Amino acid sequence: MNDLIDLTGKTALVTGGSRGVGRATALLLARAGASVGIAFRSRRADADAVVTELEGLGVRAWAQQGDLAKPEAASALFARAAEEFEGLDIFIGNHGVWPPVDTPVAEMTDDQWHATMAANLHSVFYTCRAAARALREDGRLVLVGSTAGQRGEAYHADYASSKGAMISFVKGFCIELAPRGITVNCVAPGWIDTEMSASAYKGEERESVARAIPIGRIATAEDVAGPIVFLCSALGRHITGEILNINGGAVLVG
């Protein structure tokens, strides 16, 4: 991997790093040579296991717990990054929730709406505000969105709205950071084979979902991590303000 993407000497911070796309991204960044800190909300054992894996790749690694929907947790996370690293080169905003129960807008509670917005959107503002202050010149910032943010998602209006707002955020934020050489992009996965999406794959539903994807399979976490790391490398240095779709062609047929 280092023949094309070499992040030796770089430092990275990945939120939602204890599992799924966050874990896969943290490990791929480490394989490219970057030292990596991960943020997690509640799963200490999983986060510690990821740190062990990262250290096994020969890089510096650490984990910080916190609810990033709270501004003080975001501030504490970046304070930890400043303590652990001399400076920050890469920030991956991967945290968030997808409420799995189909809920029509007419039946959605205020609590559900506000909770999803706090976890998926307010936390993006808090962490990106801190990242804008912490990132070095020529840094990289990548947020993990969703195809739902572009096409909507019936019965999940809270989730789709939060991801749509993320896309608009990226489009403006990238202009603010461009004079410092910092790129800001978003990846928009479709269905991913992760724990968060597992409830959607019960019984024959998994095969039905796979059949609806032209490439014929559901993405793995690694399928999403690869494009993220590409955007963090010198190969992606002239890409900013973009939404990179990772969906196997699904948005083209449905």
C-alpha positions in Angstrom: 0.0 0.0 0.0 2.9 2.4 0.8 3.9 2.3 -2.9 1.0 4.6 -3.7 -0.4 5.9 -0.4 2.2 6.8 2.2 0.9 8.6 5.4 4.1 7.9 7.4 4.5 10.7 10.0 0.8 11.8 9.7 -1.6 11.9 12.5 -5.3 11.1 12.3 -8.4 11.2 14.4 -11.3 8.9 13.6 -14.7 9.1 15.4 -16.9 6.1 15.7 -13.7 4.1 15.6 -14.5 1.1 17.7 -16.4 -0.8 15.0 -17.6 -0.8 11.4 -16.4 1.8 9.0 -14.5 3.7 11.7 -12.5 0.7 12.7 -11.7 -0.3 9.1 -10.7 3.3 8.3 -8.4 3.5 11.4 -6.7 0.3 10.5 -6.2 1.3 6.9 -4.8 4.7 7.9 -2.4 2.8 10.2 -1.3 0.4 7.4 -0.4 3.5 5.4 1.8 4.7 8.3 -0.4 7.2 10.2 -0.7 7.3 13.9 -4.4 7.2 14.9 -6.6 8.2 17.7 -10.1 6.9 17.8 -13.2 8.2 19.5 -16.0 6.0 20.8 -19.2 6.5 22.8 -19.7 3.4 25.0 -17.9 0.3 23.8 -14.7 0.4 25.7 -13.7 -3.2 25.1 -14.1 -2.8 21.4 -12.2 0.4 21.3 -9.3 -1.1 23.4 -9.2 -4.0 20.9 -8.8 -1.6 18.0 -6.0 0.3 19.8 -4.2 -3.0 20.2 -4.6 -3.8 16.5 -3.3 -0.3 15.6 -0.3 -0.6 17.9 0.4 -4.0 16.3 0.8 -2.2 13.0 3.6 -0.2 14.5 1.9 3.2 15.0 0.9 5.3 18.0 -2.7 4.8 19.0 -5.2 5.8 21.6 -8.9 5.9 22.3 -11.1 8.6 23.9 -14.7 8.1 25.2 -17.4 10.7 24.9 -20.8 11.7 23.5 -19.9 14.0 20.6 -23.4 15.4 20.6 -22.2 17.4 23.6 -19.8 20.3 22.8 -17.7 19.6 25.8 -17.0 16.1 24.7 -15.8 17.3 21.3 -13.6 19.8 22.9 -12.1 17.1 25.2 -11.5 14.9 22.2 -9.4 17.5 20.4 -7.6 18.4 23.6 -6.6 14.8 23.9 -5.4 14.8 20.3 -3.3 17.9 21.0 -1.8 16.1 24.0 -1.1 12.9 22.2 0.1 14.4 18.9 2.2 17.5 18.1 -0.4 18.4 15.4 -3.3 16.9 13.6 -3.3 16.1 9.8 -6.5 14.1 9.3 -10.0 14.1 10.8 -12.6 11.5 9.9 -16.1 12.2 11.2 -17.7 8.8 11.1 -19.9 8.8 14.2 -23.7 8.8 14.1 -26.9 6.8 14.4 -29.5 5.2 12.1 -32.8 4.5 14.0 -33.7 1.1 12.6 -37.5 1.2 13.1 -39.5 2.5 10.2 -41.2 5.6 11.4 -43.5 7.8 9.3 -43.1 11.5 9.8 -46.7 11.7 11.1 -45.7 9.3 13.9 -42.2 10.5 14.6 -41.7 11.9 18.1 -39.9 15.1 19.0 -37.5 13.1 21.0 -36.5 10.9 18.1 -36.1 13.8 15.7 -33.9 15.8 18.2 -31.9 12.8 19.2 -31.0 11.9 15.6 -30.1 15.5 14.8 -27.9 15.8 17.9 -26.1 12.6 17.1 -25.7 13.1 13.4 -25.6 16.8 12.8 -24.9 18.8 16.0 -22.0 16.5 16.6 -20.6 17.3 13.1 -20.7 21.0 13.9 -18.9 20.5 17.2 -16.2 18.2 15.9 -15.6 20.1 12.7 -15.4 23.4 14.5 -12.7 21.9 16.7 -11.0 20.3 13.7 -10.8 23.6 11.8 -8.8 24.9 14.7 -6.6 21.8 15.1 -5.7 20.7 11.6 -2.4 21.6 10.1 -1.9 23.2 6.8 -2.7 20.8 3.9 -4.8 18.7 6.2 -7.6 16.4 5.3 -11.2 16.2 6.6 -13.7 13.5 5.5 -17.2 13.1 6.8 -19.2 9.9 6.4 -22.6 10.6 5.0 -25.1 8.4 3.2 -26.9 8.1 -0.1 -30.0 8.9 2.0 -28.7 12.4 2.3 -29.0 12.8 -1.5 -32.2 10.9 -2.4 -34.1 10.9 0.9 -35.3 7.8 2.8 -39.0 7.3 3.5 -39.8 6.3 7.1 -36.3 7.6 8.1 -36.7 11.3 7.5 -34.7 12.2 10.6 -31.7 10.2 9.4 -31.9 11.4 5.7 -32.3 15.0 6.8 -29.3 14.9 9.0 -27.1 13.5 6.2 -28.5 16.0 3.7 -27.5 18.8 6.0 -24.1 17.3 6.3 -23.7 17.5 2.5 -24.6 21.2 2.5 -22.2 21.7 5.4 -19.3 20.2 3.4 -20.0 22.4 0.4 -19.5 25.6 2.4 -16.9 24.4 4.9 -14.5 23.4 2.2 -14.3 27.0 0.9 -13.5 28.3 4.4 -10.6 25.9 4.8 -9.3 25.9 1.2 -6.8 28.8 1.8 -5.0 26.7 4.2 -4.8 23.8 1.8 -7.2 21.7 3.8 -9.6 19.6 1.8 -13.1 18.8 3.0 -15.1 15.9 1.5 -17.9 13.5 2.2 -18.3 9.8 1.3 -21.9 8.7 0.9 -22.2 4.9 1.3 -25.3 2.9 0.4 -26.0 -0.3 2.3 -23.0 -1.5 4.3 -22.6 -4.9 6.0 -22.1 -3.5 9.5 -23.7 -3.9 12.9 -25.6 -0.6 12.6 -27.4 -1.9 9.5 -27.8 -5.5 10.6 -31.5 -5.1 11.5 -32.3 -4.4 7.9 -30.8 -7.8 6.8 -33.1 -10.2 8.5 -34.0 -13.5 6.7 -34.4 -13.1 3.0 -34.1 -9.3 3.1 -30.4 -9.5 2.8 -30.6 -11.2 -0.5 -33.2 -8.7 -1.7 -31.0 -5.8 -0.8 -28.0 -7.3 -2.6 -30.1 -8.0 -5.7 -31.1 -4.3 -5.8 -27.4 -3.3 -6.1 -26.1 -3.5 -9.7 -22.7 -4.8 -8.6 -24.5 -7.6 -6.8 -23.4 -7.4 -3.2 -23.6 -5.3 -0.1 -20.5 -3.2 0.7 -18.1 -4.1 3.4 -16.7 -1.6 5.9 -13.4 -1.9 4.0 -15.1 -0.9 0.8 -15.9 2.4 2.4 -12.5 2.8 4.2 -10.5 2.6 0.9 -12.1 5.7 -0.7 -11.7 7.6 2.6 -8.0 6.9 2.8 -7.6 7.8 -0.8 -9.1 11.2 -0.1 -6.7 11.6 2.8 -3.7 10.9 0.6 -1.7 13.0 -1.8 -3.6 11.3 -4.6 -6.7 13.2 -3.6 -5.1 16.6 -2.9 -7.1 18.5 -5.5 -10.5 17.1 -4.5 -12.6 19.2 -2.1 -16.2 19.8 -1.5 -17.2 16.6 -3.2 -19.6 13.8 -2.2 -18.1 10.5 -3.2 -20.8 7.8 -3.7 -20.0 4.3 -2.6 -23.1 2.3 -3.4 -22.3 -0.3 -6.2 -24.5 1.7 -8.6 -27.7 1.4 -6.4 -28.8 5.0 -6.8 -28.8 4.6 -10.6 -31.6 1.9 -10.6 -34.0 2.8 -7.9 
